[in-house]
């Protein structure tokens, strides 16, 4: 049996999520994503084209992991 070298391991590529995938992953509505983003409570998307944005999968995952355990999500004061 041969042992594979760790030199050939490459990190997994970062996936870009569209708004529908972000909403599904986080469990919130599209309007909430944009409201929280405008309030500085949600990660900024990356620009993919003239009329296209997306969110890095790892950034959304980190944001989810950093939410408080009280279950209320970010607090938005209008």
C-alpha positions as CSV (number, residue, x, y, z in Angstrom):
1,X,0.0,0.0,0.0
2,X,1.4,3.4,-0.9
3,X,0.9,6.5,1.1
4,X,-0.2,9.6,-0.7
5,X,1.9,12.7,-0.3
6,X,0.3,15.8,1.4
7,X,2.1,17.9,-1.3
8,X,-0.5,17.0,-3.8
9,X,-3.5,18.2,-1.6
10,X,-5.1,21.4,-2.8
11,X,-7.6,23.5,-0.9
12,X,-11.2,23.1,-2.1
13,X,-12.2,25.9,-4.4
14,X,-14.4,28.7,-2.8
15,X,-17.9,28.4,-4.1
16,X,-19.9,31.6,-4.9
17,X,-23.6,31.5,-3.7
18,X,-26.3,33.4,-5.5
19,X,-29.1,35.2,-3.5
20,X,-31.4,32.2,-3.7
21,X,-28.7,29.9,-2.2
22,X,-27.9,32.4,0.5
23,X,-31.5,32.8,1.5
24,X,-31.9,29.0,1.6
25,X,-28.7,28.5,3.6
26,X,-29.4,31.2,6.2
27,X,-33.2,30.7,6.3
28,X,-34.2,34.3,5.6
29,X,-36.0,36.2,2.8
30,X,-34.3,38.0,0.0
31,X,-35.4,41.4,1.4
32,X,-33.9,40.6,4.8
33,X,-30.5,39.8,3.2
34,X,-30.5,43.2,1.6
35,X,-31.8,45.0,4.7
36,X,-29.2,43.4,6.9
37,X,-26.5,44.1,4.3
38,X,-27.5,47.8,4.2
39,X,-27.4,48.0,8.0
40,X,-23.9,46.4,8.0
41,X,-25.2,43.2,9.7
42,X,-24.6,40.9,6.8
43,X,-21.5,40.2,4.6
44,X,-21.0,42.2,1.5
45,X,-21.3,40.3,-1.8
46,X,-18.7,40.2,-4.5
47,X,-19.4,41.7,-7.9
48,X,-19.5,39.1,-10.6
49,X,-20.6,41.2,-13.5
50,X,-22.5,44.2,-14.5
51,X,-25.8,43.0,-12.9
52,X,-24.6,40.0,-11.0
53,X,-23.4,39.6,-7.4
54,X,-22.7,36.6,-5.2
55,X,-21.5,35.7,-1.7
56,X,-18.4,33.6,-0.9
57,X,-19.6,30.3,0.6
58,X,-16.9,30.4,3.3
59,X,-17.8,34.0,4.3
60,X,-21.5,33.0,4.7
61,X,-20.6,29.9,6.7
62,X,-18.3,32.0,9.0
63,X,-21.1,34.5,9.5
64,X,-23.5,31.7,10.5
65,X,-21.1,30.3,12.9
66,X,-20.5,33.7,14.6
67,X,-24.2,34.3,15.2
68,X,-25.2,34.5,18.9
69,X,-27.0,31.5,20.4
70,X,-30.1,33.6,21.4
71,X,-31.8,32.7,18.1
72,X,-32.8,36.3,17.3
73,X,-30.3,36.9,14.5
74,X,-28.8,40.3,14.0
75,X,-30.7,43.2,15.6
76,X,-31.9,45.7,13.0
77,X,-33.2,49.0,14.3
78,X,-35.2,50.9,11.7
